Amino acid sequence: MENQSLTQGYSFVSEGKATTVIRYLLAVMMIVFGLNKFLNFIPMPPASEEVAQVFGSLMLMGVLPIVGIIEVVGGLLLATKKAVPATLVVLGAVGFNAFLFHATLDPAGIGGATFFLGMVIYLAYAYRSKFAPLFK
């Protein structure tokens, strides 16, 4: 009886195998790329002058470390299946900005950004029942 009261009012999303794999893949991706913003273990290819200016500005303003923290925390939340819908909202914003950045300044890297944004969109669709109240 006590367990029933703990879950009362909560609806759980049952994940299929594909959704679970994509959630874990996105989680690993976020943790790795988030940690890379601090540890620099993935070398960056040579950047154009415009890209270097943008990244220099983002570092100067302190935005990149904040994005790194968001990515690591988001990855951990996805891996543990905690607050997945809220995490997808935040990571969706990160993914959309990454996509726009590559579409406008660095088209060579748009594949990874598109893959990342596609995974977020797929998971948001898989968790659409959690987003439904927002559109009522």
C-alpha positions as a Markdown table, in Angstrom:
| # | Residue | x | y | z |
|---|---|---|---|---|
| 1 | Met | 0.0 | 0.0 | 0.0 |
| 2 | Glu | 2.8 | 2.4 | 0.8 |
| 3 | Asn | 4.4 | 1.9 | -2.6 |
| 4 | Gln | 1.2 | 2.7 | -4.3 |
| 5 | Ser | 1.0 | 6.1 | -2.6 |
| 6 | Leu | 4.5 | 6.9 | -3.7 |
| 7 | Thr | 3.6 | 6.5 | -7.4 |
| 8 | Gln | 0.2 | 8.0 | -7.2 |
| 9 | Gly | -0.1 | 11.0 | -9.6 |
| 10 | Tyr | 2.9 | 9.9 | -11.7 |
| 11 | Ser | 2.6 | 8.4 | -15.1 |
| 12 | Phe | 5.6 | 6.5 | -16.4 |
| 13 | Val | 6.7 | 6.3 | -20.0 |
| 14 | Ser | 7.5 | 2.8 | -21.0 |
| 15 | Glu | 10.5 | 2.8 | -23.4 |
| 16 | Gly | 11.1 | 0.4 | -26.3 |
| 17 | Lys | 14.5 | -0.9 | -27.1 |
| 18 | Ala | 15.2 | 1.8 | -29.7 |
| 19 | Thr | 14.2 | 4.6 | -27.4 |
| 20 | Thr | 16.4 | 3.2 | -24.6 |
| 21 | Val | 19.4 | 2.9 | -26.9 |
| 22 | Ile | 19.0 | 6.4 | -28.2 |
| 23 | Arg | 18.6 | 7.8 | -24.7 |
| 24 | Tyr | 21.8 | 6.1 | -23.6 |
| 25 | Leu | 23.6 | 7.1 | -26.8 |
| 26 | Leu | 22.6 | 10.7 | -26.3 |
| 27 | Ala | 23.6 | 10.5 | -22.6 |
| 28 | Val | 27.1 | 9.3 | -23.4 |
| 29 | Met | 27.4 | 11.9 | -26.2 |
| 30 | Met | 26.4 | 14.7 | -23.8 |
| 31 | Ile | 28.8 | 13.5 | -21.0 |
| 32 | Val | 31.7 | 13.1 | -23.4 |
| 33 | Phe | 31.2 | 16.4 | -25.2 |
| 34 | Gly | 30.4 | 18.2 | -22.0 |
| 35 | Leu | 33.6 | 16.9 | -20.3 |
| 36 | Asn | 35.6 | 17.8 | -23.3 |
| 37 | Lys | 34.8 | 21.5 | -22.7 |
| 38 | Phe | 36.8 | 21.2 | -19.5 |
| 39 | Leu | 39.4 | 18.5 | -20.3 |
| 40 | Asn | 40.0 | 19.1 | -24.0 |
| 41 | Phe | 40.7 | 15.4 | -24.8 |
| 42 | Ile | 39.1 | 15.7 | -28.3 |
| 43 | Pro | 41.2 | 17.9 | -30.5 |
| 44 | Met | 39.4 | 20.6 | -32.4 |
| 45 | Pro | 40.0 | 20.9 | -36.1 |
| 46 | Pro | 41.4 | 24.2 | -37.4 |
| 47 | Ala | 38.7 | 26.9 | -37.3 |
| 48 | Ser | 37.9 | 29.7 | -39.6 |
| 49 | Glu | 38.4 | 33.2 | -38.4 |
| 50 | Glu | 34.6 | 33.7 | -37.8 |
| 51 | Val | 34.4 | 30.4 | -35.8 |
| 52 | Ala | 37.4 | 31.4 | -33.7 |
| 53 | Gln | 35.9 | 34.7 | -32.9 |
| 54 | Val | 32.6 | 33.2 | -31.8 |
| 55 | Phe | 34.3 | 30.6 | -29.6 |
| 56 | Gly | 36.6 | 33.2 | -28.2 |
| 57 | Ser | 33.6 | 35.4 | -27.3 |
| 58 | Leu | 31.8 | 32.5 | -25.8 |
| 59 | Met | 34.8 | 31.6 | -23.7 |
| 60 | Leu | 35.3 | 35.2 | -22.6 |
| 61 | Met | 31.7 | 35.5 | -21.5 |
| 62 | Gly | 31.9 | 32.2 | -19.7 |
| 63 | Val | 29.2 | 30.5 | -21.8 |
| 64 | Leu | 31.1 | 27.4 | -22.9 |
| 65 | Pro | 31.7 | 26.1 | -19.3 |
| 66 | Ile | 28.0 | 26.6 | -18.5 |
| 67 | Val | 27.1 | 24.7 | -21.6 |
| 68 | Gly | 29.6 | 22.0 | -20.6 |
| 69 | Ile | 27.9 | 21.7 | -17.2 |
| 70 | Ile | 24.5 | 21.6 | -18.8 |
| 71 | Glu | 25.6 | 18.8 | -21.1 |
| 72 | Val | 27.2 | 16.7 | -18.4 |
| 73 | Val | 24.2 | 17.1 | -16.0 |
| 74 | Gly | 21.8 | 16.4 | -18.9 |
| 75 | Gly | 23.7 | 13.3 | -19.9 |
| 76 | Leu | 23.7 | 12.0 | -16.3 |
| 77 | Leu | 19.9 | 12.7 | -16.0 |
| 78 | Leu | 19.3 | 10.8 | -19.3 |
| 79 | Ala | 21.5 | 7.9 | -18.2 |
| 80 | Thr | 19.6 | 7.6 | -14.9 |
| 81 | Lys | 16.2 | 8.3 | -16.6 |
| 82 | Lys | 15.5 | 11.1 | -14.2 |
| 83 | Ala | 13.5 | 14.2 | -15.4 |
| 84 | Val | 13.9 | 13.1 | -19.0 |
| 85 | Pro | 11.3 | 15.5 | -20.4 |
| 86 | Ala | 12.7 | 18.6 | -18.7 |
| 87 | Thr | 16.2 | 17.5 | -19.7 |
| 88 | Leu | 15.1 | 17.2 | -23.4 |
| 89 | Val | 13.7 | 20.7 | -23.3 |
| 90 | Val | 17.1 | 22.1 | -22.2 |
| 91 | Leu | 19.1 | 19.8 | -24.5 |
| 92 | Gly | 16.8 | 20.7 | -27.3 |
| 93 | Ala | 17.8 | 24.3 | -26.9 |
| 94 | Val | 21.5 | 23.3 | -26.9 |
| 95 | Gly | 21.0 | 21.1 | -30.0 |
| 96 | Phe | 19.1 | 23.8 | -31.9 |
| 97 | Asn | 21.8 | 26.3 | -31.2 |
| 98 | Ala | 24.5 | 23.9 | -32.3 |
| 99 | Phe | 22.6 | 23.2 | -35.5 |
| 100 | Leu | 22.2 | 26.9 | -36.3 |
| 101 | Phe | 25.9 | 27.5 | -35.5 |
| 102 | His | 27.0 | 24.8 | -37.9 |
| 103 | Ala | 24.4 | 25.8 | -40.5 |
| 104 | Thr | 25.7 | 29.4 | -40.6 |
| 105 | Leu | 29.4 | 29.3 | -39.6 |
| 106 | Asp | 30.7 | 25.8 | -39.9 |
| 107 | Pro | 28.7 | 23.6 | -42.4 |
| 108 | Ala | 31.3 | 20.9 | -42.3 |
| 109 | Gly | 30.2 | 20.0 | -38.7 |
| 110 | Ile | 26.5 | 20.0 | -39.4 |
| 111 | Gly | 26.2 | 16.2 | -39.5 |
| 112 | Gly | 26.9 | 15.8 | -35.8 |
| 113 | Ala | 24.6 | 18.6 | -34.8 |
| 114 | Thr | 21.8 | 17.2 | -37.0 |
| 115 | Phe | 22.3 | 13.8 | -35.4 |
| 116 | Phe | 22.3 | 15.3 | -31.9 |
| 117 | Leu | 19.1 | 17.3 | -32.6 |
| 118 | Gly | 17.5 | 14.3 | -34.3 |
| 119 | Met | 18.0 | 12.2 | -31.2 |
| 120 | Val | 16.5 | 14.9 | -29.0 |
| 121 | Ile | 13.5 | 15.2 | -31.3 |
| 122 | Tyr | 13.1 | 11.4 | -31.4 |
| 123 | Leu | 13.1 | 11.2 | -27.6 |
| 124 | Ala | 10.7 | 14.2 | -27.3 |
| 125 | Tyr | 8.4 | 12.3 | -29.6 |
| 126 | Ala | 8.8 | 9.1 | -27.5 |
| 127 | Tyr | 7.9 | 11.2 | -24.4 |
| 128 | Arg | 5.2 | 13.1 | -26.1 |
| 129 | Ser | 2.6 | 12.1 | -23.4 |
| 130 | Lys | 4.7 | 14.1 | -20.9 |
| 131 | Phe | 4.5 | 17.2 | -23.1 |
| 132 | Ala | 0.8 | 16.9 | -24.0 |
| 133 | Pro | -0.4 | 19.1 | -21.0 |
| 134 | Leu | 1.7 | 22.0 | -22.4 |
| 135 | Phe | -0.5 | 22.1 | -25.5 |
| 136 | Lys | -3.9 | 21.9 | -23.9 |
